Amino acid sequence: MEELTTAVPVSTLSVGATFRAGGLCEEQVERLTALGGAWPPILVRRADRQVIDGAHRVAAARRLGLARLEAELFDGRPEQAFIEFVRRNVTQGLVLSIAERKKAALRVLHDHPIWSDRRVAELCALSPKTVARLRPDAGSCPSADLRHLDVREGRDQRLRPVRPGSARARVVEALRDQPDASLRTLAAAAGVSPETVRLVRLNLAEVVEAPSGDDETTVAAPEQAGWHSDAALASSEQGEQFLAWFEQTAVAQRDLDWVDAVPLGRIYVVADEARRRSEIWLELARSLEARSGRSR
């Protein structure tokens, strides 16, 4: 899908500090100046006209006295903008150096400690082994959420345990053996806390397979029930209405095909909305489990 662009006044653009070592490259600015403005659109944050990608083009435009530049408008948080900057500058334009790519990987690992080595490596054009060496140890990790210690989120956005014998893998095995057991029973069987069991149960949605040679072991989730055939749900008060709503709001792996339908400028806005909705689902799950605890 072709992205829409708009002409923005050069005077309104804010470049800020450059990520590149040594600042702007004068030779690159001169090359762009010689092209007289025949450049791809820059990427600009919609809210404040901060330049995400295109600092050299802005410098060349000012040197040429251009009043406007074609730009794609970006909506998203600073860490999301940085990811897009890296993605655009590891294979085209003035390509980031190895040192700059390692620096970028460190920043991505800081912002997304749960991301797998392979996912960060693909983004930063590095090898997974290089990323693994750059990854901070558990004691220096800034996140209070300990899920990243034994799982990684891969390029397909699926969670996998780092080691075959990890706590998360033990929880999955317990869920397979006792799918209807309480959180406390499962926690005792896996040697973890009930909260860890709850997180695993919420995060695992389907069987996943790692690529051959991947060092991130795959895990499988318990199979989902056939909701319409569940007699207890169907016969409960408001059961039919609940099932109609529950099925209407269901999503499946095939729904990820909608990813390519979202324009670049709206990717992070839609992603944030997806996270907001997922938080409501998590709250529903917590409320259900709390109700179960009160009934015992």
C-alpha positions as CSV (number, residue, x, y, z in Angstrom):
1,M,0.0,0.0,0.0
2,E,1.5,3.4,-1.0
3,E,1.9,5.7,1.9
4,L,0.3,9.2,1.7
5,T,2.6,12.2,2.1
6,T,2.1,15.9,2.8
7,A,4.2,19.0,2.2
8,V,5.5,20.5,5.5
9,P,7.2,23.9,5.9
10,V,10.9,23.4,6.4
11,S,10.9,26.2,9.0
12,T,8.6,24.1,11.3
13,L,10.9,21.0,11.3
14,S,12.9,20.1,14.4
15,V,15.9,17.9,13.9
16,G,17.4,17.7,17.4
17,A,20.5,15.7,18.3
18,T,21.5,13.1,15.7
19,F,21.9,9.5,16.7
20,R,24.9,9.1,14.4
21,A,28.4,9.3,15.7
22,G,30.0,12.6,14.8
23,G,26.7,14.3,13.9
24,L,25.6,15.0,10.3
25,C,27.8,13.8,7.5
26,E,28.8,16.8,5.4
27,E,29.5,14.7,2.3
28,Q,26.0,13.2,2.5
29,V,24.5,16.7,2.8
30,E,26.5,17.8,-0.3
31,R,25.4,14.8,-2.3
32,L,21.7,15.5,-1.5
33,T,22.1,19.2,-2.2
34,A,23.4,18.3,-5.7
35,L,20.2,16.4,-6.3
36,G,18.2,19.6,-5.9
37,G,15.4,18.1,-3.8
38,A,14.8,14.9,-5.7
39,W,14.7,12.8,-2.5
40,P,12.3,10.3,-0.9
41,P,9.9,11.9,1.7
42,I,11.2,12.4,5.2
43,L,9.5,10.9,8.3
44,V,8.2,13.4,10.8
45,R,6.3,13.0,14.1
46,R,2.9,14.5,13.6
47,A,2.5,16.0,17.0
48,D,5.6,18.3,17.1
49,R,7.2,18.0,13.6
50,Q,10.3,16.2,15.1
51,V,12.3,14.6,12.2
52,I,12.6,10.9,12.8
53,D,14.3,10.0,9.5
54,G,15.7,12.6,7.1
55,A,18.0,14.9,9.0
56,H,20.4,15.1,6.1
57,R,17.6,15.9,3.6
58,V,16.4,18.7,5.9
59,A,19.9,20.2,6.0
60,A,20.2,20.0,2.2
61,A,16.7,21.6,1.9
62,R,17.8,24.5,4.1
63,R,21.0,24.9,2.1
64,L,18.9,25.0,-1.1
65,G,16.4,27.5,0.4
66,L,13.5,25.1,-0.1
67,A,10.3,26.2,1.6
68,R,8.6,22.8,1.9
69,L,9.5,19.1,2.0
70,E,7.4,16.0,1.3
71,A,7.0,14.1,4.5
72,E,5.2,11.0,6.0
73,L,3.6,11.8,9.3
74,F,4.2,9.4,12.2
75,D,2.1,8.7,15.2
76,G,3.7,6.8,18.1
77,R,5.9,6.9,21.2
78,P,9.6,7.9,21.1
79,E,10.8,4.2,21.3
80,Q,8.6,3.3,18.4
81,A,9.9,6.2,16.4
82,F,13.5,5.0,17.1
83,I,12.7,1.5,15.9
84,E,11.4,3.0,12.6
85,F,14.5,5.1,12.3
86,V,16.7,2.1,12.7
87,R,14.7,0.0,10.3
88,R,15.1,2.7,7.6
89,N,18.8,3.2,8.1
90,V,20.3,-0.3,8.2
91,T,19.9,-1.1,4.5
92,Q,19.4,2.2,2.6
93,G,20.5,5.8,2.5
94,L,23.5,6.6,4.7
95,V,23.7,3.2,6.3
96,L,24.4,3.0,10.0
97,S,27.9,1.8,10.9
98,I,28.5,-1.4,12.9
99,A,29.2,0.6,16.0
100,E,26.0,2.6,15.5
101,R,24.0,-0.6,14.9
102,K,25.4,-2.0,18.2
103,K,24.4,1.2,19.9
104,A,20.9,0.9,18.5
105,A,20.7,-2.7,19.6
106,L,21.5,-1.7,23.2
107,R,18.8,0.9,23.1
108,V,16.2,-1.5,21.7
109,L,17.2,-4.1,24.4
110,H,16.7,-1.5,27.0
111,D,13.3,-0.5,25.7
112,H,12.2,-4.1,24.9
113,P,14.1,-6.5,27.1
114,I,11.6,-9.3,26.2
115,W,12.5,-9.2,22.5
116,S,14.5,-12.2,21.3
117,D,18.1,-11.9,20.1
118,R,16.9,-12.8,16.6
119,R,14.2,-10.1,16.5
120,V,16.7,-7.4,17.6
121,A,19.3,-8.7,15.3
122,E,17.0,-8.6,12.3
123,L,16.0,-5.0,13.1
124,C,19.6,-3.8,13.6
125,A,21.3,-5.8,10.9
126,L,23.5,-7.7,13.4
127,S,24.0,-11.4,14.2
128,P,21.9,-12.9,17.0
129,K,25.2,-13.8,18.8
130,T,26.3,-10.2,18.7
131,V,22.9,-9.1,20.2
132,A,23.2,-11.9,22.9
133,R,26.6,-10.5,23.9
134,L,25.1,-7.0,24.1
135,R,22.1,-8.0,26.2
136,P,22.3,-6.7,29.8
137,D,22.3,-9.4,32.5
138,A,19.2,-10.0,34.7
139,G,20.5,-7.9,37.5
140,S,20.8,-4.7,35.5
141,C,17.5,-5.1,33.6
142,P,15.3,-1.9,34.1
143,S,12.0,-3.7,34.0
144,A,10.2,-4.8,37.1
145,D,8.3,-7.4,35.1
146,L,10.3,-10.6,35.5
147,R,8.6,-12.4,32.6
148,H,11.5,-11.4,30.3
149,L,13.9,-13.5,32.4
150,D,12.7,-16.8,31.1
151,V,10.9,-15.9,27.8
152,R,11.6,-14.0,24.6
153,E,9.2,-12.5,22.1
154,G,10.3,-13.5,18.6
155,R,9.9,-11.8,15.3
156,D,6.4,-13.4,15.0
157,Q,5.5,-11.8,18.3
158,R,5.1,-15.2,20.0
159,L,6.5,-15.9,23.4
160,R,9.0,-18.8,23.8
161,P,11.0,-19.9,26.9
162,V,14.7,-19.2,26.7
163,R,15.6,-22.7,28.0
164,P,13.9,-26.0,27.7
165,G,13.7,-26.4,31.5
166,S,12.5,-22.9,32.2
167,A,9.7,-22.2,34.7
168,R,7.4,-21.2,31.9
169,A,7.9,-24.5,30.1
170,R,7.0,-26.4,33.4
171,V,3.9,-24.3,33.7
172,V,2.8,-25.2,30.2
173,E,3.4,-28.9,31.0
174,A,1.3,-28.6,34.1
175,L,-1.5,-26.9,32.1
176,R,-1.5,-29.7,29.6
177,D,-1.8,-32.3,32.4
178,Q,-4.3,-30.5,34.5
179,P,-6.2,-27.9,32.3
180,D,-9.0,-27.4,34.9
181,A,-6.8,-27.2,38.0
182,S,-6.7,-24.1,40.1
183,L,-3.8,-21.6,39.9
184,R,-2.4,-22.8,43.3
185,T,-2.5,-26.4,42.2
186,L,-0.7,-25.7,39.0
187,A,1.8,-23.4,40.7
188,A,2.7,-26.2,43.2
189,A,3.1,-28.7,40.3
190,A,5.4,-26.4,38.4
191,G,7.3,-25.0,41.4
192,V,6.3,-21.4,40.6
193,S,4.0,-18.7,42.0
194,P,0.3,-18.6,41.1
195,E,0.9,-15.2,39.4
196,T,3.4,-16.9,37.0
197,V,0.8,-19.5,36.2
198,R,-1.8,-16.8,35.5
199,L,0.6,-14.9,33.2
200,V,1.5,-18.1,31.2
201,R,-2.2,-19.0,30.8
202,L,-3.0,-15.6,29.5
203,N,-0.1,-15.3,27.1
204,L,-0.1,-18.7,25.5
205,A,-2.7,-18.8,22.7
206,E,-1.7,-21.5,20.3
207,V,1.0,-24.1,19.4
208,V,4.1,-22.3,18.2
209,E,7.1,-23.7,16.3
210,A,10.6,-22.2,16.3
211,P,12.7,-22.3,13.1
212,S,15.2,-25.1,12.8
213,G,18.3,-24.3,14.8
214,D,16.5,-21.6,16.9
215,D,17.8,-21.6,20.5
216,E,14.5,-20.4,21.8
217,T,12.5,-23.6,22.6
218,T,8.8,-23.7,21.5
219,V,5.8,-24.3,23.7
220,A,2.2,-25.1,23.2
221,A,-0.9,-23.7,24.9
222,P,-3.8,-25.8,26.1
223,E,-6.4,-26.3,23.4
224,Q,-9.4,-23.8,23.4
225,A,-12.8,-25.2,24.1
226,G,-15.6,-25.4,21.7
227,W,-17.7,-22.6,23.2
228,H,-21.0,-23.2,21.5
229,S,-20.9,-26.9,22.6
230,D,-20.2,-26.0,26.2
231,A,-23.5,-27.0,27.9
232,A,-22.7,-25.2,31.2
233,L,-22.1,-21.9,29.5
234,A,-25.1,-22.2,27.2
235,S,-27.5,-23.1,30.0
236,S,-26.4,-20.4,32.5
237,E,-28.3,-17.2,33.0
238,Q,-27.6,-14.9,30.0
239,G,-25.4,-17.8,28.7
240,E,-26.6,-17.4,25.1
241,Q,-26.0,-13.7,25.1
242,F,-22.5,-14.2,26.6
243,L,-21.6,-16.8,24.0
244,A,-22.8,-14.6,21.1
245,W,-20.6,-11.8,22.5
246,F,-17.7,-14.1,23.2
247,E,-17.6,-15.5,19.7
248,Q,-18.1,-12.1,18.1
249,T,-15.0,-10.8,19.8
250,A,-12.8,-13.8,19.1
251,V,-9.6,-13.4,17.1
252,A,-7.5,-16.0,15.4
253,Q,-4.0,-16.3,13.8
254,R,-5.5,-15.5,10.4
255,D,-6.6,-12.1,11.7
256,L,-2.9,-11.0,11.7
257,D,-3.3,-10.7,7.9
258,W,-4.7,-7.2,8.6
259,V,-1.2,-6.0,9.6
260,D,-0.5,-5.0,6.0
261,A,-3.7,-3.0,5.7
262,V,-2.6,-0.4,8.3
263,P,-0.7,2.6,6.8
264,L,2.8,3.2,8.3
265,G,1.7,6.5,9.8
266,R,-1.0,4.8,11.9
267,I,0.8,1.6,12.8
268,Y,1.7,2.6,16.4
269,V,-1.7,4.2,17.1
270,V,-3.4,1.0,16.1
271,A,-0.9,-1.0,18.1
272,D,-1.6,1.0,21.2
273,E,-5.3,0.5,20.7
274,A,-4.7,-3.2,20.4
275,R,-2.8,-3.2,23.7
276,R,-5.6,-1.2,25.4
277,R,-8.1,-3.8,24.3
278,S,-5.8,-6.6,25.5
279,E,-5.5,-5.0,28.9
280,I,-9.3,-5.1,29.2
281,W,-9.2,-8.8,28.3
282,L,-6.6,-9.3,31.0
283,E,-8.8,-7.5,33.5
284,L,-11.7,-9.7,32.6
285,A,-9.5,-12.8,33.1
286,R,-8.3,-11.5,36.5
287,S,-11.9,-10.7,37.6
288,L,-13.0,-14.2,36.6
289,E,-10.2,-15.8,38.5
290,A,-10.9,-13.6,41.5
291,R,-14.6,-14.6,41.4
292,S,-13.4,-18.3,41.4
293,G,-11.3,-17.7,44.4
294,R,-14.2,-16.1,46.3
295,S,-16.5,-19.1,45.5
296,R,-14.1,-21.7,47.1
